[in-house]
């Protein structure tokens, strides 16, 4: 099997199950035109996030890592009318593009974007007693996965869903002796979720337009 086949199947999933969405197409085009890295979740993964928001009944969502806001928009669309996504982005340029995208997708009233180092923003949220959040999506710098997961626990409640992206890394997560910081971050996510903490989790391997990777998904006990 190859990335070509995986991408073709992803395209089949989208064409079979999704309505045409020129707004989301425009969001991805704006990200490309503004020089953002092409590391957004795929459309199928975005729809999964939206469905998880709906399935969990989430009204308050926290996203760590906004980029151009593509995944943010998917999750905002899954919220009820009084729901809200708080999303954290380090890069001011990325944040500016994301704000334009939120307006383009008509979800700006459901999104609060905070700009700055995520750990500082998380500490600020903790100081404001902004939690608990109902669903938390972690998709930022991978070496900080254990720090982000620690904050996710502090800002959660029993029943909160926590999702951590990019934890398979083309299978490199098996490399115990590797020194790739992103792989080490993925392994740290497994260690954190599987450790002695009030989390019950699993991981799903994914193939598709984004290659071979996966999500870790946990619920707070």
Steps between C-alpha positions, in 0.01 A plus 500: 500500500618853428426860584346527152238237587443646847440845351265358237297326772490823703366677191239225459392539864459874457318480167269225628415633845550878497322779321716736296640768730647799317555680831738235631666483159555876525643461851763254379575723200548799731738298715706404195495853357627639830789255519374288788640146515265241348456302820127547556294194585337338199133562423412151627690565822338841536156343467600243763587784739167667429314175565692441823392844619140408424520144639651624828243778530782751542422867548849615598794388285869577545738469206877519546644593161285707264711541185254652248191388687387214274455249783360778719224563248409132482465484879312831521250364250432206732412724793152607606406865445627597847825301470853636485848397387803653670797448268866575570755604236863603539558674165333843452494456121325166527256655746421785262424257218287292738294802606420576137407137448265502799317797350493330160344190658258704715621348828685801645233542766572148626881523505737670742856509363787563739845579360826414677688199635241234575634419846461866598150510356411179685630644826288809439191286437572315823533828689168616357326176601401472134438127520376245505499435126292219356739409217868585457690458173881508518677563169802720571874450548535131579785515757261685732234228484541399867477864610190555289342181629574606856321828441218319323442299816500814715247666269272198472225319690396135520372422152719750314628360170870562424637444149871516416595507132802356315593227745600224252754690287519252210552225757809667648322503837639145536857631504595493867855617429420776251589860568242670281331753731162453333515123542607541861199730545271236354640233732463740792130538415457122521689489828288778644164355398602147598647608831350520846255779421120526478500437126356215297633509147585333175662595172378473143746456213401700193600499135384747240588828334719583803699177474536247782437634848231490769311648793513414868156539653428491873219579739552638849368259765 
